[in-house]
């Protein structure tokens, strides 16, 4: 019965992140509309959009290869697995040994790799432009993420997320400058990876500025639905990662009772709502930067991660 209970809880987490991903996207859109004093779309509009796309037929270009057809499924699967590995409402799940920061970074890199390849498959100019910009952003975001992972690993002594969350709950951790730098750097990486303002604008289709939308211009039907759902899952993943590492309160321990799991779910929902509200507030208060300024933005995230790591080494040397 213990194994069955653990599998049920793990399956519940996988279903939870999948179900909440479109809701979080709709919530951010509603909050941005309210801050701009507009009515905005309904909260459940992303669900309606995904259902509409799933009912439509897929239109393929004549020179599309097997990679173009398989990429949406690979992108969705990699992103869903990575999002499901992050502890959301409980730690010590049956697959928690795979919830490693290095493994999650590799899964996200795999999804980005397939999306960039699919963007160049047909050979249109805008898709190639979006793929080149995506690779440029990734080449700067991944080193910054690795430095942030190094900082967290030095603090917690592990890259396993359940261990990191349990260590952050300990009283001896306290407030550290290195953790503050890692939080700011991870937030900057999350903004860039999710194609949010100021790096990219998810609400525009202007060819000269878009990055993510340029790579999915030729997709339609269920293929586009999978890619859009993967993008929503990626936003949930990064908010869950920030909540798990820096705001781990409310996480149920391993083998917890159903009541503790319910409290963990409520706490997780509150964290997502807070993160979505802060994201909407940030995006409405800042303008999109030029593409040539993105390296400076991500370079700052890299330097913050590097400074956090160096501060830990210096503090331990005394």
DOTOR-16866 format. One record per residue (C-alpha): x, y, z. Coordinates in Angstrom, 3 decimals, padded with zeros to 6 digits. Layout:
! DOTOR-16866
MILO      east     north        up
MILO         X         Y         Z
...
END
This chain:
! DOTOR-16866
MILO      east     north        up
MILO   000.000   000.000   000.000
MILO   002.912   002.354   000.652
MILO   004.160   002.039  -002.917
MILO   000.654   002.504  -004.319
MILO   000.168   005.628  -002.200
MILO   003.513   007.030  -003.363
MILO   002.668   006.374  -007.017
MILO  -000.729   008.027  -006.598
MILO   000.843   011.136  -005.060
MILO   003.457   011.270  -007.830
MILO   000.759   010.914  -010.495
MILO  -001.256   013.630  -008.753
MILO   001.687   016.009  -008.993
MILO   002.118   015.257  -012.709
MILO  -001.582   015.878  -013.332
MILO  -001.581   019.003  -011.160
MILO   001.158   020.839  -013.056
MILO  -000.473   019.893  -016.360
MILO  -003.885   021.125  -015.251
MILO  -002.623   024.367  -013.704
MILO  -000.357   025.403  -016.598
MILO  -003.077   026.986  -018.799
MILO  -004.733   028.451  -015.702
MILO  -001.531   030.245  -014.725
MILO  -001.182   031.661  -018.237
MILO  -004.768   032.903  -018.130
MILO  -004.253   034.356  -014.658
MILO  -001.214   036.366  -015.771
MILO  -003.163   037.708  -018.746
MILO  -006.106   038.701  -016.549
MILO  -003.830   040.424  -014.033
MILO  -002.050   042.368  -016.777
MILO  -005.398   043.458  -018.206
MILO  -006.621   044.615  -014.791
MILO  -003.410   046.562  -014.171
MILO  -003.857   048.256  -017.549
MILO  -007.527   048.989  -016.711
MILO  -008.781   046.710  -019.463
MILO  -011.384   043.975  -019.331
MILO  -009.104   041.344  -020.797
MILO  -009.812   037.736  -021.795
MILO  -011.620   035.229  -019.549
MILO  -009.536   033.373  -016.988
MILO  -010.164   030.025  -018.703
MILO  -009.442   031.296  -022.221
MILO  -006.197   029.252  -022.574
MILO  -008.198   026.050  -022.037
MILO  -010.636   027.095  -024.761
MILO  -007.769   027.922  -027.116
MILO  -006.112   024.551  -026.556
MILO  -009.384   022.704  -027.117
MILO  -010.029   024.672  -030.314
MILO  -006.550   023.923  -031.650
MILO  -006.863   020.230  -030.760
MILO  -010.033   019.967  -032.880
MILO  -008.424   021.550  -035.948
MILO  -006.637   019.650  -038.686
MILO  -002.871   019.853  -038.941
MILO  -001.556   021.724  -041.976
MILO   001.981   020.740  -042.950
MILO   004.369   022.358  -045.390
MILO   005.325   020.300  -048.406
MILO   008.994   020.097  -047.406
MILO   008.375   019.312  -043.715
MILO   010.424   016.370  -042.468
MILO   009.700   013.841  -039.728
MILO   011.449   016.138  -037.251
MILO   008.880   018.869  -037.845
MILO   006.088   016.398  -037.022
MILO   007.809   014.838  -034.014
MILO   009.167   018.032  -032.429
MILO   005.903   019.140  -030.706
MILO   005.581   015.790  -028.938
MILO   009.249   015.786  -027.896
MILO   009.054   019.385  -026.660
MILO   005.888   018.710  -024.687
MILO   007.169   015.465  -023.171
MILO   010.515   016.938  -022.094
MILO   008.908   020.022  -020.560
MILO   006.173   018.046  -018.791
MILO   008.650   015.605  -017.273
MILO   010.874   018.474  -016.104
MILO   007.906   020.332  -014.580
MILO   006.610   017.164  -012.890
MILO   009.988   016.491  -011.257
MILO   010.015   019.772  -009.319
MILO   008.454   019.286  -005.860
MILO   005.270   021.336  -005.814
MILO   003.237   020.381  -002.733
MILO   005.288   017.502  -001.279
MILO   008.882   016.318  -001.040
MILO   010.322   012.824  -001.006
MILO   008.050   011.487  -003.759
MILO   008.710   008.131  -005.382
MILO   010.612   009.732  -008.274
MILO   012.222   012.472  -006.179
MILO   015.663   010.911  -006.723
MILO   015.404   012.039  -010.362
MILO   014.370   015.590  -009.402
MILO   017.880   016.916  -009.811
MILO   018.668   020.453  -010.918
MILO   021.177   019.176  -013.473
MILO   018.631   016.731  -014.938
MILO   015.971   019.443  -015.167
MILO   018.428   021.757  -016.921
MILO   019.234   018.965  -019.389
MILO   015.536   018.301  -020.087
MILO   014.911   021.975  -020.763
MILO   017.946   022.075  -023.038
MILO   016.623   019.062  -024.968
MILO   013.246   020.745  -025.499
MILO   014.977   023.914  -026.690
MILO   017.202   021.901  -029.029
MILO   014.254   020.221  -030.750
MILO   012.339   023.492  -030.999
MILO   015.275   025.282  -032.613
MILO   015.806   022.420  -035.079
MILO   012.124   022.356  -035.985
MILO   012.254   026.118  -036.499
MILO   014.933   025.687  -039.171
MILO   013.419   022.574  -040.766
MILO   011.146   024.226  -043.313
MILO   013.647   026.933  -044.203
MILO   011.518   030.078  -043.903
MILO   013.370   033.241  -042.975
MILO   011.337   034.186  -039.903
MILO   011.570   030.712  -038.349
MILO   015.318   030.654  -038.907
MILO   015.578   034.109  -037.343
MILO   013.633   032.944  -034.291
MILO   015.765   029.803  -033.944
MILO   019.014   031.772  -034.110
MILO   017.774   034.181  -031.458
MILO   016.590   031.296  -029.276
MILO   020.004   029.638  -029.450
MILO   021.680   032.951  -028.694
MILO   019.535   033.430  -025.589
MILO   020.086   029.807  -024.531
MILO   023.863   030.101  -024.865
MILO   023.737   032.910  -022.312
MILO   020.955   031.623  -020.056
MILO   022.314   028.110  -019.526
MILO   025.706   029.197  -018.077
MILO   023.857   031.555  -015.737
MILO   021.562   028.722  -014.664
MILO   024.520   026.411  -014.067
MILO   026.196   029.019  -011.840
MILO   022.962   029.438  -009.864
MILO   022.747   025.642  -009.488
MILO   026.336   025.663  -008.222
MILO   025.426   028.260  -005.606
MILO   022.454   026.228  -004.387
MILO   024.513   023.032  -004.382
MILO   027.184   024.654  -002.205
MILO   024.554   025.875   000.257
MILO   022.517   022.654   000.489
MILO   025.272   020.172  -000.307
MILO   023.173   018.585  -003.052
MILO   021.466   019.322  -006.363
MILO   018.507   017.093  -005.511
MILO   015.483   019.364  -005.093
MILO   013.857   017.570  -002.165
MILO   017.147   017.778  -000.259
MILO   017.555   021.443  -001.176
MILO   013.997   022.276  -000.033
MILO   014.441   020.447   003.281
MILO   017.773   022.203   003.838
MILO   016.235   025.616   003.160
MILO   013.621   024.950   005.819
MILO   016.333   024.502   008.447
MILO   016.781   027.345   010.897
MILO   020.560   027.561   010.465
MILO   020.316   028.643   006.813
MILO   019.047   032.141   007.586
MILO   019.346   035.070   005.217
MILO   022.369   034.916   002.945
MILO   023.574   037.371   000.343
MILO   024.522   034.496  -001.961
MILO   020.949   033.139  -001.888
MILO   019.575   036.605  -002.661
MILO   021.883   036.894  -005.660
MILO   020.863   033.409  -006.805
MILO   017.171   034.335  -006.512
MILO   017.577   037.459  -008.623
MILO   019.663   035.597  -011.198
MILO   017.179   032.716  -011.413
MILO   014.324   035.184  -011.872
MILO   016.169   036.849  -014.753
MILO   016.859   033.463  -016.367
MILO   013.197   032.494  -015.944
MILO   012.064   035.676  -017.697
MILO   014.400   035.029  -020.625
MILO   013.594   031.307  -020.892
MILO   009.852   031.948  -020.913
MILO   010.109   034.696  -023.553
MILO   008.580   037.296  -021.264
MILO   009.023   041.066  -021.207
MILO   011.599   042.643  -021.364
MILO   013.360   039.875  -023.362
MILO   010.381   038.994  -025.580
MILO   006.698   039.877  -025.748
MILO   004.420   036.798  -025.809
MILO   001.445   038.904  -026.894
MILO   002.940   040.192  -030.164
MILO   003.547   038.699  -033.599
MILO   005.825   041.440  -034.922
MILO   008.310   039.585  -037.093
MILO   011.295   041.819  -036.382
MILO   011.141   041.382  -032.590
MILO   009.566   038.029  -031.766
MILO   011.597   034.994  -030.743
MILO   009.342   032.180  -029.538
MILO   006.455   032.962  -031.867
MILO   008.772   033.025  -034.881
MILO   009.665   029.368  -034.378
MILO   006.032   028.197  -034.285
MILO   004.623   030.191  -037.193
MILO   004.175   027.126  -039.406
MILO   002.529   024.944  -036.749
MILO  -001.214   024.433  -036.504
MILO  -003.806   022.156  -034.957
MILO  -002.738   019.731  -032.245
MILO   000.946   020.452  -032.926
MILO   000.490   024.102  -032.007
MILO  -001.634   023.105  -029.004
MILO   001.191   020.927  -027.661
MILO   003.748   023.697  -028.124
MILO   001.543   026.275  -026.406
MILO   000.853   023.867  -023.545
MILO   004.598   023.211  -023.234
MILO   005.207   026.972  -023.009
MILO   002.668   027.224  -020.169
MILO   004.283   024.240  -018.444
MILO   007.651   025.942  -018.668
MILO   006.304   028.983  -016.836
MILO   004.856   026.721  -014.134
MILO   008.201   024.919  -013.913
MILO   010.221   028.039  -013.184
MILO   007.713   029.423  -010.681
MILO   007.612   026.014  -008.991
MILO   011.412   025.917  -008.926
MILO   011.641   029.349  -007.308
MILO   008.939   028.406  -004.804
MILO   010.549   025.049  -003.988
MILO   014.028   026.448  -003.388
MILO   013.422   029.922  -001.954
MILO   009.864   029.651  -000.519
MILO   009.640   026.000   000.579
MILO   007.101   026.597   003.354
MILO   004.008   024.436   003.142
MILO   005.667   021.476   001.417
MILO   004.410   018.201   002.851
MILO   007.132   015.773   003.999
MILO   007.564   012.267   002.628
MILO   004.740   009.916   003.607
MILO   002.531   012.753   004.843
MILO  -001.169   012.331   005.597
MILO  -003.824   013.486   003.081
MILO  -004.494   016.611   005.153
MILO  -000.839   017.668   004.908
MILO  -000.925   017.039   001.160
MILO  -004.043   019.204   000.866
MILO  -002.371   022.016   002.794
MILO   000.638   021.680   000.519
MILO  -001.588   021.998  -002.557
MILO  -003.246   025.124  -001.168
MILO   000.141   026.627  -000.353
MILO   001.379   025.775  -003.837
MILO  -001.644   027.450  -005.414
MILO  -001.015   030.570  -003.330
MILO   002.640   030.639  -004.417
MILO   001.661   030.365  -008.084
MILO  -000.897   033.151  -007.676
MILO   001.693   035.372  -005.993
MILO   004.284   034.613  -008.661
MILO   001.808   035.268  -011.473
MILO   000.768   038.569  -009.887
MILO   004.374   039.722  -009.504
MILO   005.107   038.725  -013.112
MILO   002.107   040.693  -014.389
MILO   003.111   043.716  -012.304
MILO   006.693   043.546  -013.591
MILO   005.643   043.223  -017.244
MILO   003.262   046.184  -017.056
MILO   005.882   048.421  -015.459
MILO   008.741   047.840  -017.913
MILO   009.193   048.108  -021.665
MILO   010.641   045.484  -023.968
MILO   014.359   045.872  -024.553
MILO   016.146   045.613  -027.874
MILO   017.379   042.191  -028.885
MILO   020.978   043.423  -028.762
MILO   020.523   044.277  -025.062
MILO   019.568   040.718  -024.123
MILO   023.240   039.595  -023.720
MILO   023.724   042.375  -021.161
MILO   020.599   041.254  -019.307
MILO   021.647   037.604  -019.145
MILO   025.263   038.556  -018.530
MILO   024.086   040.264  -015.360
MILO   022.325   037.031  -014.335
MILO   025.557   035.110  -014.963
MILO   027.544   037.556  -012.855
MILO   025.019   037.308  -010.018
MILO   025.332   033.517  -010.018
MILO   029.115   033.770  -010.129
MILO   029.186   036.298  -007.282
MILO   026.931   034.064  -005.199
MILO   029.300   031.141  -005.688
MILO   032.378   033.247  -004.918
MILO   030.790   034.662  -001.767
MILO   030.195   031.135  -000.488
MILO   033.826   030.188  -001.111
MILO   035.093   033.351   000.560
MILO   032.798   032.967   003.595
MILO   033.888   029.356   004.101
MILO   037.562   030.241   003.925
MILO   037.411   032.332   007.115
END
